[in-house]
Amino acid sequence: MAYTNPLIPLVDIQQQEQPSNDSSYQLITFGTITGGTPYAGATYANIFALECLLQDLDGSAVYQMTGTVAVPAWTAIGTGAAGATGYTGYTGYTGYTGYTGPTGYTGYTGDDGAAGAAGATGPTGYTGYTGYIGPQGVTGYTGYTGADSTVTGPTGYTGYTGADSAVTGPTGYTGYTGPDGAASTVTGPTGYTGYTGFTGDAGAASTVTGPTGYTGYTGATGITTIVNAITTTVGGSATENFSAGAFANVLVTDTVYLTLVDNGGNNVSILSAVTNNASVDITFSADPSSDTILNVLVLRP
């Protein structure tokens, strides 16, 4: 299972160091990247281990961290290059199968027909006048109440519905409201309700199917792992040759990466490593004796 760091979103983390007595960071030792060259510079301090490997899934390159933990820098590994002492990474991935092209667009739906204008609402009858108040405190007659209108203005016809489309036709206008009558206790006649317009025909369905999308690209083939093993030294010399088992399949053009799991009783360190045809030579700072443990990874581009 891969992990990610939000500071480096294009990297899938495949392997990290465990925190030790002299470092609290879990530095990345192996991962994959998409979308370009790896992250470099002091902004990304304390994220990548020395000799960290990043495989580019969008191409055929494998990048090796050749800067420092504080200021990462990257070099693409060339064919036949002998790597310095590196950390053990996972078995290289087989390139991903290209993405399937997008499905073609569905044909456009025809435009909807414009909706007919709504009929105007009939005018509201005027409110009758209030009668005058007679002299000597006599209240005048109340004005007559206007007769209620029995006719409602006709509703406009609904426009025909055109072929289906992503565009909706404009909505018809709403009829005008008649003016309010003068203030009175008499309510004027109500106008007639307009007729309901006819419903238009349904639009024809589109018969055009959009084009089929392009087929995606085929992914690049991953790196081949020749050796990925935990090995214990024999001792007797500062340079030790490994040729048994899977080491017999090593070529001089392969690349070797090492992790010192246990530096043994002589407290040795690794100075260099080189691939030969059918073997690997590893040089230590002193005789590693028979108790130094290594994790050896040999990759073939």
RADA-V254601 format. One record per run of one state. SS is the DSSP state (h for helix, s for strand, l for the rest). FROM is the first residue (numbers start at 1). LEN is the number of residues. If there is no record, write none. Layout:
{{SS/FROM/LEN} {SS/FROM/LEN}}
This chain:
{{l/1/2} {s/3/3} {l/6/2} {s/8/9} {l/17/3} {s/20/1} {l/21/2} {s/23/1} {l/24/4} {s/28/6} {l/34/7} {s/41/1} {h/42/3} {l/45/3} {s/48/9} {l/57/5} {s/62/4} {l/66/6} {s/72/1} {l/73/1} {s/74/3} {l/77/29} {s/106/1} {l/107/45} {s/152/1} {l/153/39} {s/192/1} {l/193/16} {s/209/1} {l/210/14} {s/224/9} {l/233/6} {s/239/4} {l/243/2} {h/245/5} {l/250/5} {s/255/8} {l/263/7} {s/270/7} {l/277/2} {s/279/6} {l/285/8} {s/293/8} {l/301/1}}
